[in-house]
Amino acid sequence: MYVLPKDSRQRYTKLCLTDAFLKALETKPVSAITVSEICDESGISRKTFYKYYLNQFALLQALQEDLFVGFADELKSLPPNIFDITPALIGFVDKHRVLIRAAFENWSTGGFVDQIVRYLYTTYHADWESANPHMSAKDVEYLFHYVVYGLVGIIRHWLIDDPTLPAAEVIQRADYLMKLSTPR
């Protein structure tokens, strides 16, 4: 957890629920996980679960929001260059692969993936414009989305279709493919 509740009982409860939920996500999609299963595994009552979350999807959403805080903290010290942030992004995904795979499997507007893209756009778009003065602002915007959604697609493919591939190899492939299509 990147955002810890101040109250130690709340922190303990949320950590137990999170651990049980992540354990279940390792073997099945969120739609196949029940609140009872999370509560039984965590040792937390259903009443307490519902004090914090509406259902397992709300728990997933809360974990995605927390995860985004960690993502933003990790990347804010990096220079505004997609080639520099890609290894950090893939490393972060590797560290949280179970939860991020669930985010991709339950991709909805405004979720974790959209937050990542918005963050990257806000943080790095101006740098892309200055690095590509020969391009119109509209073309830079399209280039940005082309590259970032390509990177998101690579990460999704890795997590869902090729999860045994080491993160270092994903970084190497992403770097190679981005260099093919991105002016420096």
HELIX and SHEET records of a PDB file:
HELIX    1   1 SER A    8  LEU A   25  1                                  18    
HELIX    2   2 VAL A   30  ALA A   32  5                                   3    
HELIX    3   3 VAL A   35  SER A   42  1                                   8    
HELIX    4   4 ARG A   46  TYR A   52  1                                   7    
HELIX    5   5 GLN A   56  LEU A   75  1                                  20    
HELIX    6   6 ILE A   82  LYS A   95  1                                  14    
HELIX    7   7 ARG A   97  GLU A  105  1                                   9    
HELIX    8   8 PHE A  112  ALA A  131  1                                  20    
HELIX    9   9 ALA A  137  ASP A  161  1                                  25    
HELIX   10  10 ALA A  167  SER A  181  1                                  15    
END                                                                             
